Amino acid sequence: TLLGRREVKHFAYLKNDDEIRAVLMAIKEYFGDLRVKVCAVFQLYTAVRGQNARNAKWSQIDFENCVWHIPASEMKTAKPHDVFLSQSVITLLKTYRERLPLQSELIFPSIKSNVAPLSDNTIRIMLRNLGFNKDMVTPHGFRATFSTIANENIDKHGCNSDVIELCLAHIESNKVKEAYNHAKNLKARAKLMQWWSDYLDSLGGFA
C-alpha cells in the first residue's frame, strides 16, 4: 500500500466544483502581486507540495516536453520527481514570464528579494484576504483537493489510485511495485494531470 494518505484529513481543502470554482475566480480577480496569484494557481494545477512550487526554478522546466523536473534534493521523499505540465500550465508560465520584470532563477521569487522564494505565508494571506479562512482551505490543502477529486472521478479519467498517489509523490512501501510503477505509469500520470488541468479549466481556470 502507499503511504501518506492521512494528509487529506490534516488540512482544509476544497471538496467540490463550486468551492474550487469560487477560489479560482477569486484568485483571478485578486489585485495583489502577480507572483502570488500565479504561484497559487501553479500549485493547484500541479498538486505539488507548497515548498516545491515556491522553490521551482526556470531551469527545471522542460517547455518542449511539458515536464517539470524536481531534483531529489528538493523532494520530501529524497527522490527526483517529474511533474507533467498541461498546455494550460505551460501557457500560464510563458505569459507570466513575459509580465514579470524581475530577473531570477526562481519562478516565484520573494516580493522582498529575487534570490529567495515566496513564503508559504504569502499565499495563505492571499487566500485569507480573498475571504477563505483556514477552515475552508489552506495552500497545502490543494493536494488533498486533487486527491479527492481524482479518486472520485476514476471512471472519467481511467487512472487508478496508484497513479494518483504517484502524481502526489507519495512513497510506495513495496520496492518492487515502486520500480514497476515508475516504469509503467509515466504516460498514465501525464494523462491524469491533463485530465486534472482540463477539469480546472472547465471551472474557470487560467486556460
C-alpha positions in Angstrom: 0.0 0.0 0.0 1.0 3.6 -0.5 1.9 5.8 2.5 0.8 9.3 3.2 -2.9 9.3 2.6 -3.7 10.7 6.0 -2.6 14.1 4.9 -6.1 14.6 3.4 -7.5 14.9 6.9 -5.0 17.4 8.2 -5.5 20.3 6.0 -8.7 22.1 5.0 -9.3 21.6 1.3 -11.8 22.3 -1.5 -14.3 19.4 -1.8 -16.4 20.1 -4.9 -16.8 22.0 -8.1 -18.4 25.1 -6.5 -15.7 25.5 -3.9 -12.9 25.1 -6.5 -14.6 27.5 -8.9 -15.0 30.1 -6.1 -11.3 30.0 -5.3 -10.2 30.1 -8.9 -12.4 33.0 -9.7 -11.3 34.9 -6.6 -7.6 34.4 -7.4 -8.2 35.5 -11.0 -9.7 38.8 -9.7 -7.2 39.3 -7.0 -5.5 42.7 -7.2 -2.3 41.6 -5.4 1.1 40.6 -6.6 1.2 38.6 -9.8 3.8 36.2 -8.3 1.4 35.2 -5.5 -1.5 34.7 -7.8 0.4 32.5 -10.3 2.2 30.5 -7.7 -1.2 29.6 -6.1 -2.7 28.5 -9.4 0.5 26.6 -10.4 0.4 24.8 -7.0 -3.3 23.8 -7.6 -2.7 22.7 -11.2 0.4 20.6 -10.4 -0.7 19.2 -7.0 2.8 19.5 -5.6 3.8 20.5 -2.1 3.9 24.2 -1.5 7.7 24.2 -0.9 8.2 22.6 -4.3 6.0 25.2 -6.1 7.7 28.1 -4.3 11.2 26.9 -4.9 10.6 26.0 -8.6 13.3 27.2 -11.0 13.0 28.1 -14.7 15.9 25.7 -15.4 13.8 22.8 -14.1 11.0 23.4 -16.7 11.3 21.5 -19.9 8.9 23.6 -22.1 9.4 21.4 -25.1 8.3 18.2 -23.4 6.0 19.8 -20.9 7.7 18.3 -17.9 9.0 19.9 -14.6 12.0 18.0 -13.3 12.2 18.4 -9.5 15.6 17.2 -8.2 15.8 14.7 -5.3 17.4 17.3 -3.1 14.1 19.3 -3.1 11.8 16.4 -2.5 10.4 15.2 0.8 10.9 11.6 -0.5 14.6 12.4 -1.4 13.8 11.0 -4.9 13.6 13.1 -8.1 10.0 13.7 -9.3 8.7 14.6 -12.7 5.6 16.7 -13.0 3.7 16.6 -16.3 2.6 20.1 -17.2 -0.6 20.6 -19.3 -0.7 23.1 -22.1 -2.7 25.4 -19.8 0.2 25.4 -17.3 2.8 25.9 -20.0 0.9 28.9 -21.4 0.4 30.3 -17.9 4.2 30.1 -17.2 5.1 31.7 -20.5 2.6 34.5 -20.2 3.7 35.1 -16.6 7.4 35.2 -17.5 6.7 37.9 -20.1 4.9 40.0 -17.5 7.5 39.5 -14.7 10.1 42.3 -14.7 12.4 40.6 -12.2 15.3 38.5 -13.4 15.6 35.5 -11.2 16.4 31.8 -11.5 13.4 31.3 -9.3 10.0 31.2 -11.0 8.4 32.7 -7.9 10.9 35.0 -6.2 10.1 36.7 -3.0 8.5 40.2 -3.1 11.5 41.4 -1.0 14.3 39.6 -2.8 14.8 37.9 -6.2 17.1 35.3 -4.7 14.7 34.0 -2.1 11.4 32.2 -2.9 7.9 33.4 -1.9 7.0 32.3 1.6 4.2 29.9 2.2 2.5 32.6 4.4 2.2 34.9 1.4 -0.2 32.5 -0.4 -2.0 31.8 2.8 -2.5 35.5 3.4 -3.9 36.0 -0.1 -6.5 33.3 0.5 -7.5 35.0 3.8 -7.7 38.3 2.1 -10.0 36.8 -0.5 -12.3 35.6 2.3 -11.3 31.9 2.6 -10.4 31.1 6.2 -8.1 28.3 7.4 -11.1 26.0 7.9 -12.1 26.4 4.3 -8.8 25.9 2.5 -5.0 26.1 3.0 -2.3 26.0 0.3 -1.3 22.5 1.3 -5.0 21.5 1.0 -4.7 21.9 -2.8 -3.0 18.4 -2.8 -6.0 16.9 -0.9 -8.3 18.6 -3.3 -6.6 16.9 -6.2 -6.5 13.6 -4.4 -10.2 13.7 -3.5 -11.5 14.9 -7.0 -9.2 12.4 -8.8 -10.3 9.5 -6.7 -14.0 10.4 -7.1 -13.6 10.5 -10.9 -11.6 7.4 -11.7 -14.4 6.3 -14.1 -13.8 9.5 -16.1 -10.0 9.7 -16.3 -9.4 5.9 -16.2 -6.3 6.1 -13.9 -6.3 4.1 -10.7 -5.4 5.2 -7.2 -1.8 4.2 -7.5 -1.4 6.7 -10.4 -3.0 9.4 -8.2 -0.6 8.6 -5.4 2.4 8.7 -7.8 1.3 12.1 -9.0 1.4 13.2 -5.4 4.9 11.7 -5.0 3.8 9.5 -2.1 6.2 6.7 -1.1 5.5 3.2 -2.2 6.2 0.8 0.6 6.7 -2.2 -1.8 10.1 -1.6 -3.6 9.3 -4.0 -6.4 6.0 -2.4 -7.1 7.5 1.1 -6.9 10.0 0.2 -9.6 7.2 -1.3 -11.8 5.0 1.8 -11.3 7.8 4.2 -12.2 8.4 2.3 -15.5 4.8 1.7 -16.4 2.8 4.8 -15.2 4.6 7.7 -16.8 2.1 8.0 -19.5 -0.8 7.4 -17.1 0.5 10.2 -14.8 0.6 12.6 -17.8 -2.9 11.5 -18.8 -4.2 12.2 -15.2 -2.5 15.6 -14.9 -4.0 16.6 -18.3 -7.4 15.5 -17.1 -7.0 17.5 -13.9 -5.9 20.6 -15.8 -8.9 20.3 -18.2 -11.2 19.9 -15.2 -9.8 23.1 -13.6 -10.1 24.9 -16.9 -13.7 23.9 -17.1 -14.3 25.6 -13.7 -12.9 28.9 -14.9 -9.2 28.2 -14.5 -6.5 30.0 -16.3 -6.6 28.4 -19.7 
